[in-house]
Amino acid sequence: MRKIIIGLLASIVCSACSMNQKMARQVARQFDQPAITNQYHTGFALYDLEARKMIYEKDADRYFVPASNTKLFTFYAGLKMLGDSIPALRYVERGDSLIFWGTGDPSFLENALNSNRALDFLKASRKKLFFAPGRYTGNFYGNGWSWDDFNDYYQPEISEFPIKDNMLALSSQNGKLQVLPASMNSCLIKDASAAQSSFRVVRAFDQNVFRYPDMPVPADYTQYVPYKTSTVLTINLLTDTLKRPVGIVKMKMPVDAKTLFSTERDAVLKAMMLPSDNFIAEQLLLVYSNAIGQDLNGGAAISHVRKKYLANLPGNASWVDGSGLSRANLFSPRAMVAVLDSIYRTVNDQKRLFDMLPAGGKSGTLKNAYPKTDNPFVYGKTGTLSGVHNQSGYVLTKKGKVLLYSFMNNNYVLPTAEVRKEMARVVGYIHEHF
């Protein structure tokens, strides 16, 4: 009987190995076909979640610029370091004063999350309010960011107490230019000399001066422009929003400072992942560093996560920011698959996990990457910069398997649509045949 059992187990193992070898050959043929992937650098890894075994690899140990695939690492860090809610601020009460410190929480009046918990807390206090700045020890931009993107919505500055995404929300109202926060309306200047063919607001690089052309504001006009962050501006915006004075005090945060929590963690992670929100990703690194020390610093948070939760990550990845805006980030497809595996097992609830991720053909940044459907078979994260387009995630096969994949493409000069189409072809084949 013992020999029979051993024989059966051996047969099952051999059968599984044989099946994976067959799958590997089939996937390899997809890359052997005359394909546009021959024109640039491509790395690919396909992993069997149940068997915990790599099925197929193509340059999977090489390093690629991940772009917003980096957010998968930021996502995983949030799962490990945060409780069920985001810390909105730290505070102490001293006599007739309430003194508070920022945590980096991105949800304070943020456009999608629009959390009012901290706002209501400060409004309800009968004590004098004082903001204590100085916890954030980093720069207003991340390591390796493009400075000439300062006017673009996807690159707001990093700060310890962000307000409304650290951006102006501009729109047309009855033919006039409307701005939120309204208190910054005086920062807008009509510029008759601006030579623009379309209506667009442009900020001065080093100050909050926003110029717009002398032309009618289109009825469908909307634009988000990052503002220059500063302690003075934070105080002014808080005073205007709270409708009461807010002072500044130089005070180191004591160890017994209380914590006010705001938005649910999963809601914040979802708001980061679906539209690939760079602002939320960067601010979350500060929220993570709030959990480990006095200072708020993204680099310190990354170092902590790597040592404590990613010590066995394959290779020697370079991880420098939360969003993937930096080309100094370098990950291999193997590393991407490893973090996807850790995410899946940490959440331990497929439905809950997939609800927080873009879904192929249905939602988020994967909505237009696959045919429109109410039953997606791909869940994951895209990543795009000039000459960079990646996908890493989970593919559900018709035979009921959950496979992890990372498809990374760098250094191409083709239209991104062609690269996206090639990825959809390969991943679609895996879905259909495995």
C-alpha positions in Angstrom: 0.0 0.0 0.0 2.8 2.4 0.9 4.5 1.7 -2.5 1.1 2.4 -4.2 0.7 5.7 -2.4 4.2 6.8 -3.2 3.7 5.8 -6.8 0.5 7.7 -7.1 2.1 10.8 -5.5 5.0 10.5 -7.9 2.6 10.2 -10.8 0.8 13.3 -9.7 4.0 15.3 -9.4 5.3 14.1 -12.7 2.0 14.9 -14.3 2.0 18.4 -12.9 5.6 18.9 -14.1 4.7 17.7 -17.5 1.7 20.0 -17.7 3.8 23.0 -16.6 6.5 22.1 -19.2 3.8 21.9 -21.9 2.4 25.3 -20.8 5.9 26.8 -20.9 6.4 25.6 -24.5 3.0 27.0 -25.5 3.8 30.4 -24.0 7.3 30.4 -25.5 5.8 30.0 -29.0 3.8 33.2 -28.4 7.0 35.0 -28.1 8.7 33.1 -31.0 6.1 34.4 -33.5 7.1 37.4 -35.5 6.1 40.0 -33.0 6.7 43.6 -32.2 8.4 42.6 -29.0 11.5 41.9 -31.0 11.9 45.6 -31.5 12.5 46.5 -27.8 13.4 45.0 -24.4 10.8 42.6 -23.0 10.7 40.7 -19.8 8.0 38.2 -18.9 7.2 35.9 -16.0 4.3 33.5 -15.5 3.8 31.8 -12.2 1.4 29.1 -10.9 -0.1 30.4 -7.7 -1.4 27.0 -6.4 1.8 25.1 -7.2 4.0 28.0 -6.2 6.1 27.4 -9.2 7.3 29.5 -12.2 5.8 28.2 -15.5 7.7 30.4 -18.0 10.3 33.1 -18.0 11.7 35.4 -20.6 14.5 37.6 -19.4 12.6 37.6 -16.1 15.7 38.2 -14.0 16.6 41.4 -15.9 15.7 44.9 -14.6 13.2 47.1 -16.2 11.8 50.6 -15.4 8.5 49.6 -13.8 6.7 53.0 -14.0 3.4 52.7 -12.1 3.9 48.9 -11.5 5.8 50.4 -8.5 2.4 51.0 -6.9 2.1 47.3 -6.3 5.0 47.6 -3.8 3.3 50.6 -2.2 0.1 48.7 -2.1 1.7 45.7 -0.4 3.4 48.0 2.1 0.0 49.4 3.1 -1.4 46.0 3.6 1.4 45.2 6.0 1.9 48.5 7.9 -1.6 50.0 8.3 -4.6 48.9 10.3 -8.1 49.3 8.9 -7.9 53.1 8.8 -5.5 55.8 7.8 -4.0 58.1 10.5 -5.2 61.6 9.7 -3.2 63.6 12.2 -1.4 63.4 15.5 -2.3 65.8 18.3 -1.9 66.8 21.9 -4.0 69.1 24.1 -2.1 71.5 26.3 -4.2 73.9 28.4 -6.4 75.9 26.1 -4.5 74.7 22.9 -4.8 71.8 20.5 -1.5 71.2 18.7 -1.5 68.9 15.7 1.0 67.4 13.3 0.6 66.0 9.8 0.9 62.3 9.0 1.0 62.7 5.2 -2.6 61.5 5.0 -3.7 62.1 1.4 -7.4 62.0 2.0 -7.9 65.5 3.6 -10.4 67.0 1.2 -8.9 64.9 -1.6 -11.1 64.9 -4.8 -11.9 61.2 -4.8 -11.8 60.3 -1.1 -12.8 63.7 0.3 -12.5 62.8 3.9 -13.9 65.2 6.5 -12.9 63.3 9.6 -9.9 65.5 10.4 -11.8 68.6 9.3 -14.7 67.9 11.6 -12.4 67.1 14.4 -10.6 70.4 14.2 -13.8 72.4 13.7 -15.4 70.8 16.7 -12.5 71.6 19.1 -13.1 74.6 21.4 -9.4 75.0 21.9 -7.0 77.3 20.0 -5.6 75.5 17.0 -1.8 75.3 16.3 -0.1 73.4 13.5 3.4 72.1 14.2 5.3 71.7 11.0 8.6 70.0 10.4 8.0 66.3 10.4 8.5 65.9 6.7 12.3 65.6 6.0 12.2 65.0 2.2 12.1 67.2 -0.9 8.9 68.4 -2.6 9.7 66.0 -5.5 10.7 62.4 -5.4 14.1 60.9 -6.3 14.6 61.2 -10.1 11.3 63.0 -11.0 11.1 65.1 -14.1 11.1 68.8 -13.0 9.5 70.0 -16.3 6.3 68.1 -15.4 5.6 70.6 -12.5 2.4 71.9 -14.2 0.9 68.5 -14.8 -1.8 66.9 -12.7 0.1 63.6 -12.2 3.0 65.3 -10.3 1.8 67.3 -7.3 4.3 68.1 -4.6 4.8 65.9 -1.5 4.0 67.5 1.9 3.2 66.5 5.5 -0.3 67.9 5.6 -1.7 67.9 2.0 -4.9 69.7 1.2 -7.1 68.9 -1.8 -4.5 66.8 -3.6 -2.0 69.7 -3.3 -3.6 71.0 -6.5 -5.9 73.7 -7.9 -9.1 72.4 -9.4 -9.9 74.6 -12.4 -13.1 74.6 -14.4 -15.6 76.7 -16.4 -18.6 78.1 -14.7 -21.0 80.4 -16.7 -18.1 81.2 -19.0 -15.8 82.2 -16.2 -12.8 80.5 -14.7 -13.6 78.9 -11.4 -10.9 77.8 -8.9 -10.8 75.6 -5.8 -9.7 76.3 -3.2 -11.4 79.6 -3.8 -9.0 81.4 -1.6 -6.3 81.0 -4.3 -8.4 82.9 -6.9 -6.1 85.9 -6.4 -3.1 83.8 -7.6 -4.6 83.7 -11.1 -3.5 86.3 -13.7 -4.9 86.9 -17.1 -2.0 87.1 -19.5 -2.8 88.9 -22.8 0.7 88.0 -24.1 0.3 84.2 -23.7 0.6 82.6 -27.1 -1.7 79.6 -26.7 -3.9 77.9 -29.2 -6.1 76.4 -26.5 -7.2 77.5 -23.0 -4.7 76.3 -20.4 -3.5 77.5 -17.1 0.3 77.5 -16.4 1.9 78.0 -13.1 5.2 79.8 -12.6 7.8 77.1 -11.7 8.8 78.5 -8.3 5.8 80.4 -7.0 2.0 80.3 -6.9 1.4 82.5 -9.9 -1.0 81.0 -12.4 -1.4 82.6 -15.8 -4.1 81.9 -18.3 -4.7 83.3 -21.8 -7.0 86.2 -22.7 -9.7 84.1 -24.4 -13.1 82.6 -23.6 -13.1 79.7 -21.1 -14.5 76.7 -23.0 -17.7 75.3 -21.4 -16.1 71.8 -21.0 -12.9 73.1 -19.6 -11.3 71.3 -16.5 -7.7 71.2 -15.4 -5.8 70.3 -12.3 -2.6 72.2 -11.6 -0.2 71.5 -8.7 0.4 74.4 -6.4 3.7 75.2 -4.6 3.4 73.8 -1.1 4.6 75.7 2.0 3.8 76.0 5.7 2.4 79.4 5.2 0.1 78.2 2.5 -1.0 75.2 4.6 -1.9 77.6 7.4 -3.8 79.9 5.1 -5.8 77.1 3.5 -6.6 75.6 6.9 -7.7 78.9 8.3 -9.9 79.6 5.3 -11.4 76.0 5.3 -12.0 75.9 9.1 -13.3 79.5 9.2 -11.2 80.1 12.3 -7.6 81.0 13.1 -4.8 78.4 13.0 -1.5 79.3 14.4 2.0 77.9 13.9 4.1 76.5 16.7 7.6 75.0 16.7 7.3 71.8 18.7 8.6 68.3 18.4 5.9 65.7 18.5 5.8 64.0 21.9 5.8 60.2 22.1 2.3 60.3 23.8 0.7 62.3 20.9 -2.7 60.8 20.1 -3.8 59.7 16.7 -7.0 60.6 14.8 -7.9 58.1 12.2 -9.8 58.9 9.0 -10.5 57.0 5.8 -10.6 53.2 5.6 -7.3 51.7 4.4 -8.8 49.6 1.6 -10.6 52.6 0.2 -7.4 54.6 0.0 -5.5 51.7 -1.6 -8.3 51.3 -4.2 -8.3 55.0 -4.9 -4.6 54.8 -5.6 -4.7 51.7 -7.8 -7.7 52.1 -10.1 -6.8 55.4 -11.7 -3.0 55.0 -10.8 -3.0 58.1 -8.5 0.6 59.3 -8.0 -0.3 61.8 -5.3 -1.9 59.1 -3.0 1.0 56.7 -3.6 3.6 59.2 -2.6 1.7 60.5 0.4 1.1 56.9 1.6 4.9 56.4 2.0 4.8 59.3 4.5 1.8 57.6 6.3 3.9 54.4 6.5 6.9 56.3 8.0 4.5 57.8 10.6 4.1 54.3 11.9 7.9 53.8 12.5 9.2 57.1 13.8 9.2 60.8 14.4 10.1 61.9 10.9 8.0 61.5 7.7 10.3 60.3 5.0 9.5 58.1 2.0 13.0 56.7 1.7 12.8 55.6 5.4 9.5 53.9 4.8 10.9 52.0 1.7 14.0 50.9 3.6 11.8 49.6 6.5 9.5 47.7 4.1 12.4 46.1 2.3 14.1 44.9 5.4 11.0 43.7 7.3 8.6 42.5 4.5 10.7 42.0 1.3 14.0 40.6 2.5 13.5 37.6 0.3 12.7 39.6 -2.8 14.4 38.1 -5.9 17.4 40.1 -7.1 18.5 43.5 -6.0 15.7 45.8 -7.1 16.0 49.6 -6.9 12.9 51.1 -5.3 13.0 54.9 -4.8 9.5 56.3 -4.8 5.9 55.3 -4.2 4.3 56.1 -7.5 6.8 55.0 -10.2 7.4 58.5 -11.6 11.1 58.0 -11.2 13.2 56.1 -13.8 15.5 55.2 -10.9 13.1 52.5 -10.0 14.3 49.1 -11.4 12.4 45.8 -10.9 12.6 42.5 -12.6 9.5 40.5 -13.7 10.5 37.9 -11.0 10.3 40.6 -8.3 7.0 41.8 -9.6 5.6 38.2 -9.5 7.0 37.8 -5.9 5.2 40.8 -4.6 2.0 39.8 -6.4 2.2 36.5 -4.6 2.8 38.2 -1.3 -0.2 40.5 -1.9 -2.5 37.6 -2.7 -1.6 35.6 0.4 -1.7 38.7 2.7 -5.2 39.7 1.6 -6.3 36.1 1.6 -9.6 37.1 0.0 -9.6 37.0 -3.8 -12.9 39.0 -4.2 -11.7 41.7 -1.9 -8.3 41.9 -3.5 -9.6 42.1 -7.1 -12.1 44.8 -6.1 -9.1 47.0 -5.2 -7.4 46.5 -8.6 -8.0 47.6 -12.2 -10.0 44.9 -14.1 -9.3 44.2 -17.7 -12.2 45.5 -19.9 -14.1 46.8 -16.9 -12.4 49.3 -14.6 -9.3 51.4 -13.9 -6.3 51.6 -16.1 -7.0 48.2 -17.6 -10.5 49.1 -18.7 -9.4 49.8 -22.3 -6.6 47.2 -22.5 -9.0 44.3 -23.0 -12.4 43.8 -24.6 -15.3 45.3 -22.7 -16.8 42.8 -20.3 -18.7 42.3 -17.0 -16.6 39.2 -16.3 -12.9 40.2 -16.4 -10.2 37.6 -16.5 -7.3 40.0 -15.7 -6.7 42.1 -12.6 -3.5 44.0 -12.0 -1.6 47.2 -12.5 -0.3 49.0 -15.6 2.8 51.2 -15.7 3.5 53.8 -18.4 6.2 56.4 -19.1 7.7 57.5 -22.4 9.1 54.3 -23.9 7.8 52.2 -21.0 4.6 50.1 -20.8 4.1 47.2 -18.3 1.4 45.0 -16.9 1.7 42.9 -13.8 -1.2 41.1 -12.2 -3.4 38.0 -12.0 -5.0 36.2 -15.0 -7.9 33.8 -14.5 -7.8 30.9 -16.9 -10.8 29.0 -18.4 -9.6 25.9 -16.6 -10.0 27.6 -13.3 -6.3 28.5 -12.5 -5.1 31.7 -11.0 -1.8 32.6 -12.7 0.5 35.5 -11.8 2.3 37.4 -14.6 4.5 40.3 -15.1 4.9 41.7 -18.7 7.5 44.5 -18.8 8.4 46.5 -21.9 11.1 49.2 -22.1 12.9 51.3 -24.7 10.3 51.2 -27.5 9.6 53.9 -30.0 6.4 52.4 -31.3 3.0 53.8 -30.4 2.1 52.5 -26.9 -1.2 51.1 -28.3 0.8 48.5 -30.3 2.6 47.4 -27.2 -0.6 47.2 -25.2 -2.2 45.1 -28.0 0.7 42.6 -28.0 0.4 42.2 -24.2 -3.4 41.6 -24.5 -2.7 39.0 -27.2 -0.3 37.0 -25.0 -2.3 37.3 -21.8 -5.5 36.5 -23.7 -3.9 33.3 -25.0 -3.0 32.2 -21.5 -6.6 32.8 -20.4 -8.0 30.8 -23.2 -5.7 27.8 -23.2 -4.7 27.2 -19.6 
